[in-house]
Amino acid sequence: MTWLADHWLDVLGWGGSALLVFSLLQARVLRFRTLNLVACLILLVFNAFLGVWPMVGMNAVLAVINLVFIVRLTRERHDEAAFEVVQVGLDDEYLRHVLRTHEADIRKFQPDFGTRPDEGQHAFVIVKLDETVGVVLLRGDGDTARIELDYVTPKYRDFSPGEFVWRRSTVLKDLGYHHVLTSPQMVSAYYEHVGFRPHGREFVLDL
C-alpha cells in the first residue's frame, strides 16, 4: 500500500495511456468510443494533477466528442431509419463476396453454416448508407422462416441489425411468413432482447 500511495499518479497515467492504445485496437465502433472516452477521462484527471492544462483541454474535447458519438450510436441501435434491409438474389456476386470475405468469422458464430447460399433460401443484406452491416439467410418451412445465417460485421457487433429483417421490415410478412425460428447452433444469440421467446434450444418470433 505504501508503494501504491507513492506512485498512484504514475499508475493512473500509465493505465490511462494503456487503455487509450487498447481502445484504438477495437474493431467494434461502440466499444472503441466507450473505451476511448474512459481513457480520455483518466488522462484528463492525470494531467490536471500535473497542471498540464493543454493536455487537460485536449482530453476534455476528445471526451465530449466520444460522448456525442456514443449517444448517437446508442440511439441508432434500434432505429429503423439508420439501417436498410435489401433483399438480394442467391447468385448475387456481392452477397457471395461478403460471405467469402467473412467466412472464418461467420464460422465462429454459426459453425453449422457452410457460407454458401443454396436454393430455397432468402437472402438479405443489411446496410447503413453504402456500408454493409450484416447478412441474413432464411429458409422457408411452411409459414415459418428458419434463420440459417444471422451475421453482423465486426464494426457493428454491438448492434443487432438483423432485427430489422423480422421486427421492423415488412419483407417477411410480404413473403407470407408468420413465424421466425432461429438456428440452435447460433453462438451468443441475442434474440430474447428483440422479442423472440425461447423454444427449446431455439427461439421463435410470431410476426
BELKASUL-V392878 format. One record per helix or strand of 2 or more residues. SS is the DSSP state (alpha for helix, beta for strand). FROM is the first residue (numbers start at 1). LEN is the number of residues. If there is no record, write none. Layout:
ss->SS from->FROM len->LEN
ss->SS from->FROM len->LEN
This chain:
ss->alpha from->2 len->23
ss->alpha from->29 len->22
ss->alpha from->53 len->24
ss->beta from->84 len->5
ss->alpha from->93 len->9
ss->alpha from->103 len->7
ss->beta from->121 len->8
ss->beta from->131 len->11
ss->beta from->144 len->9
ss->alpha from->154 len->3
ss->alpha from->163 len->6
ss->alpha from->171 len->4
ss->beta from->179 len->3
ss->alpha from->191 len->4
ss->beta from->197 len->3
ss->beta from->202 len->5
